Amino acid sequence: MKLLSTKSLAIAFAASVVSMSALAQNWPTKNVTVVVPWPPGGPSDIAARPWAKQLTEGLGKSFIIDNRAGGGGNIGTAAVVRAQPDGHTLLITSSAPIVINPSVYKNMTFDPLKDLAPVSNLLRVPLVLVAHPSVPAKNLKELIAHIQSKKGQFSYASSGAGTPQHLTGELFNSVQKLNMTHVPYKGSAPAISDLLGGHIPMMFDSTIAIMPHIKSGKVRPIAISSAKRSPLLPDVPTFAEAGIPAVESYAWYGLFAPAKTPAPVIAKINAETIKFMKSPEFEKIRADTGSDYVGDTPANFTKFVQAESAKWSKVAKQSGATVD
């Protein structure tokens, strides 16, 4: 009886492996909903829409972008968490709901590290510290001295509480003990508008959003948060070059599936995504946004997400940043 039981288990296991392999081979068997938990036209769409277009053309099923905004990305992300884990509901999002929101929102309905399966990073965009031309500082050392001279009466803007822009500002604030006041806006556009008008002196924003205003000379770039200089801003030093290596930060955008999606399905989605990321169309997107190539395996992307979660949890705790 014991031998029969072991044999039966082996047969059942083999059948399940064959079944999952068949599921992966046939994926997608129907149209795929791709939730972007932000309004249309935002940075996440820059990666999501061309990705969906290529997979639609290559796999014969429609990949439909569903912009489901609200709650700092939590509403759309929660919808994916609740979806069937069969590869037909996916998530493309910025880092906020994955590695920041759990530390700044008091009431989260899901745990991103447990309830989502990372597939691949798509874009990793550095943030630029920019100042209004009226700020009497041409470099980071002068800016720090200017902020310190204000003795707590200096503000910086971000595209919203709990965003990478906000937490990068808090990281800078904490590392340099600057005592700046955070002013959150509802998106990059209104924050940039107030910066251009001189109503707020400084902000962090992604190269995607701020580059046109740097090129026009309406804002002054002070430093960039990447590990090395950006080809888009070759004359702008990194924080590390300016003596503050702890301020390294990116606005990144990744692809996720619901937890418990079969590993072979995840592997196929990843393979199709990497194929897209090596296409000429995506090469141009990377060049235009200043992103490094960040296509990766699900295992490596999982490690990256875990490290980012630990990093921003520490920053949130030190700064006391909260949203609700």
Salt bridges, closest charged atoms under 4 A:
ASP45 OD2 - ARG49 NE 3.00
GLU57 OE2 - LYS53 NZ 3.11
ASP66 OD2 - ARG68 NH2 2.48
ASP86 OD1 - HIS88 ND1 3.42
GLU170 OE2 - HIS166 NE2 3.71
GLU241 OE1 - ARG229 NE 2.87
GLU272 OE1 - LYS275 NZ 3.49
GLU283 OE1 - ARG286 NH2 2.99
ASP288 OD2 - LYS284 NZ 2.74
ASP292 OD2 - ARG124 NH2 2.86
